Amino acid sequence: MDRPNPKRIAAAPVLPDDALVDILSRVRARTLCRCKCVSKSWRDLIASRLRCTTLPQTLEGFFYFFDGDAAAAAETDSNFDDDADGPVSYGHLIDTQGKPAPLASFSFLGNIPGVQEFALQSSCNGLLLFTHRRIGDAYNSLGYLVCNPATGHWAAVPSSGWKIDWVYLWNAENKDSEDSDSGVETEPNISFTYMIFDPAVSPHFQLVEFWSDDAVTVDEVHTYSSETGVWCKRTSQWSDDEVVTFSVGGGFASGMLHLSATSYAGRGRDHEVIVSVDGEGKNCRVIRGPEKSADVVFVGQSQGRLHYVTRRWDKASDTTELSVWVLEDYGAEEWVLKHSVTFLHLFGRTGRPSEFEYSVVAIHPDRNLMFFFQHWDLKLKSYDMDSQEVCTLRTLGAGHQHIVPYVPYFAGSPGLAKKRYYCENSSGTMQIGCCRYGAQEQLAT
């Protein structure tokens, strides 16, 4: 057998770094991660040079989080561990074609001593945000967890101090009782938390938490920075005339969090607006929406532009239409109608569907491709705005689903100092196990 040529073996390591960067910039995120195993020099190059500014990654797929009964999930999802018993939480990554992509996972969080119940909440530029609570608690009593599935680094974020106001809940459920107007002062009973992470600006992440007592107005604003490691209460700049649509999430664009809101003047609806918020919780700008009155279902970023998806029902024809608007000029607030599609084409249904029947999950960051989830049959679908083709990507497991888009980030972050936790199985090999509720003791405070 011919012996390998030493000169050929040594050829790859002596390639200039710029040439390697140019070559590796053309491969998918999954392949790029595997390339870190080629050699120490390649690993260091990918970790140090191939950052988002050098190798901008695109949408790799979606993480979906299951919270419910194991037996029900196993019947509909072949990825599920059907040997599991009781309530479990786990995360799977599926690519944009609906196929399993096992390379990245956050399941290792469940094997970390001190991590108790956690639930996937959102993602931002490669980082995932989870709520974290004690076993049996009904709110995130232990704060949050932030994780980078590509590197296995994570961090625990302490609680901001928010907790459920049981007096408020009792009064809400007993409005007609004599004791409902007890005069007892109550605290904001609902919180909505968003993560801001822009590695091109800072390696640190920030959390912005809005406290509300009615799920639509803002009473208090609290912020957290991984650089300082502390929560700060900010002066709220929101008025009672601004009703926030927290249910559609927040879009991250131009370094800002963008939230959909309705501005009211007097007793009537004035206009739909988008409020941009920075990492300090400051309302930096109010952008008028493209339509005065519409049901907003999604706010997000694609191809460097802020996108805004609205729903409108025509009573005469009993048809519903989704409209995709793009903010072509951020400074001049110039909106352009990018695309429209009927619900009949998307879902095969007419009429006026409820917002609980479907949800827009994401718009592809580099393509005219929209992803949505049908709640009635648990199907994750895509819609190509250019070809107008609707594709079913995957049928997910039964139970509550939380689906977030995932764009890998391979560089390290000082805000995520803790490394992936491994456990040893019965055969003596190291593995990442399924994360189960209640397997470990709580984190030390």
Summary of the structure (lengths in Angstrom):
residues: 445
radius of gyration: 23.4
end to end distance: 62.2
largest distance: 93.1
contacts: 1341
relative contact order: 0.17
helix: 13%
strand: 40%
